[in-house]
Amino acid sequence: MANYTLSKEIYSHLMNGKMLNKHLLDNAGDDTVNPLFIEIIDNKDEYVKQYKMSGYHLVIAPINDPEYIYIVATGTLDGTKTELAMKAMTMLLVIGQYINHHKFKLSKLTNAKSGGLTQDDF
C-alpha cells in the first residue's frame, strides 16, 4: 500500500518537471537509495494507475533495471521529445562537449568521490 506522505512529495517532484533517480548523493559523496524512488517501485501498479487517471504516463526506465522515473502527458506523440527530455539531452550534450574540449575522462563525471565536475566547471 502506498505511503500517502511520500506520495504527496513524489507528486510535487514529478509535477515540477523533475526526475526521480534511484540514488541520491549524500554530503559524504556516497550514493544512497532514494526513498521516493523505492516507494514508486514497491507500489508500481498503484502509481501507474494514479498518474494514468490524471492524464500522465509514468515512465520507469530502463525497463529491466530501473534507474530513473519521470512523467509525460498522455497524448504526447513521442515520449522522447518532451520538454523534460529535451532539457536533459541538451544538458548532457553541453557536459559532453565540455569534457571533450578539456580532454577529461568520462570517469570525471561518474566518480563523485574523486571530485566529479566542480561548481566552477559549470
C-alpha positions as CSV (number, residue, x, y, z in Angstrom):
1,M,0.0,0.0,0.0
2,A,1.3,3.4,-1.0
3,N,2.6,5.8,1.7
4,Y,0.5,9.0,1.3
5,T,3.1,11.3,2.8
6,L,5.7,10.1,0.3
7,S,3.1,10.1,-2.5
8,K,2.5,13.9,-2.0
9,E,6.2,14.5,-2.1
10,I,6.5,12.4,-5.3
11,Y,3.6,14.2,-6.9
12,S,5.2,17.6,-6.2
13,H,8.6,16.4,-7.5
14,L,7.2,14.9,-10.7
15,M,4.7,17.7,-11.5
16,N,7.5,20.2,-11.3
17,G,9.2,18.5,-14.2
18,K,11.9,16.7,-12.2
19,M,13.1,13.1,-12.5
20,L,13.4,10.7,-9.6
21,N,16.7,8.9,-9.6
22,K,17.4,5.6,-7.9
23,H,20.3,7.0,-6.0
24,L,21.0,10.3,-4.3
25,L,24.4,11.8,-3.5
26,D,24.8,12.4,0.3
27,N,27.1,15.0,1.9
28,A,29.9,12.5,2.1
29,G,29.8,11.9,-1.7
30,D,28.3,8.4,-1.3
31,D,25.3,7.1,-3.2
32,T,22.2,6.5,-1.0
33,V,19.0,4.9,-2.1
34,N,16.2,7.5,-2.9
35,P,13.2,6.6,-0.7
36,L,10.8,8.3,-3.2
37,F,12.1,6.0,-6.0
38,I,11.8,2.9,-3.8
39,E,8.2,4.0,-2.9
40,I,7.2,4.0,-6.5
41,I,9.0,0.7,-7.4
42,D,7.4,-1.0,-4.4
43,N,3.9,0.2,-5.3
44,K,4.3,0.5,-9.1
45,D,0.8,-0.6,-10.1
46,E,-0.8,2.0,-7.8
47,Y,1.3,4.9,-9.1
48,V,0.9,3.9,-12.8
49,K,-2.8,3.9,-12.3
50,Q,-2.8,7.2,-10.3
51,Y,-0.9,9.1,-13.0
52,K,-2.8,7.5,-15.8
53,M,-6.1,8.7,-14.3
54,S,-4.5,12.2,-14.1
55,G,-3.6,12.2,-17.8
56,Y,0.0,11.3,-17.4
57,H,2.2,8.3,-18.3
58,L,4.7,7.3,-15.6
59,V,7.9,6.4,-17.3
60,I,10.1,3.9,-15.3
61,A,13.3,3.4,-17.2
62,P,15.2,1.3,-18.2
63,I,12.6,-1.4,-18.0
64,N,14.8,-4.3,-16.8
65,D,16.8,-2.4,-14.2
66,P,15.1,0.9,-13.4
67,E,17.4,3.9,-12.6
68,Y,15.0,6.9,-13.0
69,I,11.4,7.9,-13.2
70,Y,9.6,10.8,-14.8
71,I,6.1,11.6,-16.2
72,V,4.9,12.7,-19.7
73,A,1.5,13.9,-20.6
74,T,-0.8,11.3,-22.2
75,G,-1.2,12.0,-25.8
76,T,2.3,13.2,-26.4
77,L,3.2,11.8,-29.8
78,D,6.8,10.8,-28.8
79,G,7.7,10.5,-25.2
80,T,11.3,11.1,-26.0
81,K,10.6,14.6,-27.3
82,T,9.0,16.1,-24.2
83,E,10.3,19.3,-22.8
84,L,12.0,17.5,-19.8
85,A,13.7,15.0,-22.2
86,M,14.9,17.9,-24.4
87,K,16.4,19.7,-21.3
88,A,18.1,16.6,-20.2
89,M,19.6,15.8,-23.6
90,T,20.8,19.4,-24.0
91,M,22.4,19.4,-20.6
92,L,24.2,16.1,-21.4
93,L,25.3,17.4,-24.8
94,V,26.8,20.5,-23.2
95,I,28.5,18.5,-20.5
96,G,29.9,16.0,-23.1
97,Q,31.3,18.9,-25.2
98,Y,32.9,20.4,-22.1
99,I,34.5,17.1,-21.2
100,N,35.8,16.6,-24.7
101,H,37.1,20.1,-25.0
102,H,39.1,19.8,-21.8
103,K,40.2,16.3,-22.6
104,F,38.8,14.9,-19.4
105,K,38.0,11.2,-19.0
106,L,34.3,10.2,-18.6
107,S,35.2,8.9,-15.1
108,K,35.5,12.5,-14.1
109,L,31.7,12.6,-14.2
110,T,30.9,9.2,-12.7
111,N,33.3,9.2,-9.7
112,A,32.0,11.8,-7.2
113,K,34.4,10.7,-4.5
114,S,37.4,11.8,-6.6
115,G,35.7,15.1,-7.4
116,G,33.5,15.0,-10.4
117,L,32.8,18.3,-12.1
118,T,33.1,21.3,-9.8
119,Q,30.9,24.2,-9.5
120,D,33.4,26.3,-11.4
121,D,33.2,23.7,-14.3
122,F,29.5,24.5,-14.6
